[in-house]
Amino acid sequence: MIRIIIKIIVSSQHMSMEYEQKAALIRFYQALIQDGKEVDREEKLIIFNALFRKTDTGLIKSDNSGLTQKS
């Protein structure tokens, strides 16, 4: 039971840090746009990929090591 609670707490802290970083990136992007800075396509892709990537909670193992691929 304690192990589960610890996993939930650690996951919550990880998610909090992850979304604080995403919020900072959004504020940075908004500041660039507001100042009239030109953001090219590659820079937008970097920013958007960072914002919309899947965030792992750590609660469920996400690796597929147990799956075998049949040829």
C-alpha positions as CSV (number, residue, x, y, z in Angstrom):
1,M,0.0,0.0,0.0
2,I,2.8,2.4,0.9
3,R,4.6,1.6,-2.3
4,I,1.5,2.6,-4.3
5,I,1.2,5.9,-2.5
6,I,4.8,6.7,-3.1
7,K,4.4,5.9,-6.8
8,I,1.4,8.2,-7.0
9,I,3.3,11.0,-5.2
10,V,6.4,10.7,-7.4
11,S,4.2,10.6,-10.5
12,S,2.3,13.7,-9.4
13,Q,5.6,15.6,-8.8
14,H,6.9,14.5,-12.2
15,M,3.7,15.6,-14.0
16,S,3.8,18.9,-12.1
17,M,7.3,19.7,-13.2
18,E,6.6,18.6,-16.8
19,Y,3.6,20.9,-17.1
20,E,5.4,23.8,-15.5
21,Q,8.1,23.5,-18.2
22,K,5.4,23.4,-20.9
23,A,3.8,26.5,-19.4
24,A,7.1,28.3,-19.5
25,L,7.6,27.3,-23.1
26,I,4.2,28.6,-24.0
27,R,5.0,31.9,-22.2
28,F,8.3,32.1,-24.2
29,Y,6.5,31.5,-27.5
30,Q,3.8,34.1,-26.7
31,A,6.5,36.6,-25.8
32,L,8.2,36.0,-29.2
33,I,5.0,36.5,-31.0
34,Q,4.0,39.6,-29.0
35,D,7.4,41.2,-29.7
36,G,7.0,40.6,-33.4
37,K,9.9,38.2,-33.7
38,E,9.8,36.0,-36.8
39,V,9.5,32.3,-35.8
40,D,10.4,30.1,-38.7
41,R,8.8,26.7,-39.5
42,E,11.6,24.6,-37.9
43,E,11.5,26.6,-34.6
44,K,7.7,26.2,-34.5
45,L,8.0,22.4,-35.0
46,I,10.5,22.2,-32.1
47,I,8.2,24.2,-29.8
48,F,5.0,22.4,-30.9
49,N,6.6,18.9,-30.6
50,A,7.8,19.7,-27.1
51,L,4.3,21.0,-26.1
52,F,2.3,18.1,-27.5
53,R,4.5,15.1,-26.9
54,K,3.1,12.3,-24.8
55,T,4.0,12.7,-21.1
56,D,4.7,9.5,-19.3
57,T,3.3,9.3,-15.8
58,G,5.5,6.4,-14.7
59,L,2.5,4.6,-13.2
60,I,2.1,2.1,-16.0
61,K,5.1,0.6,-17.7
62,S,5.0,1.8,-21.3
63,D,7.7,-0.4,-22.9
64,N,6.7,-3.2,-25.2
65,S,9.5,-5.5,-24.1
66,G,7.0,-8.3,-23.3
67,L,5.6,-8.3,-26.8
68,T,7.1,-10.4,-29.5
69,Q,6.7,-9.7,-33.2
70,K,5.9,-12.6,-35.5
71,S,7.4,-12.6,-39.0
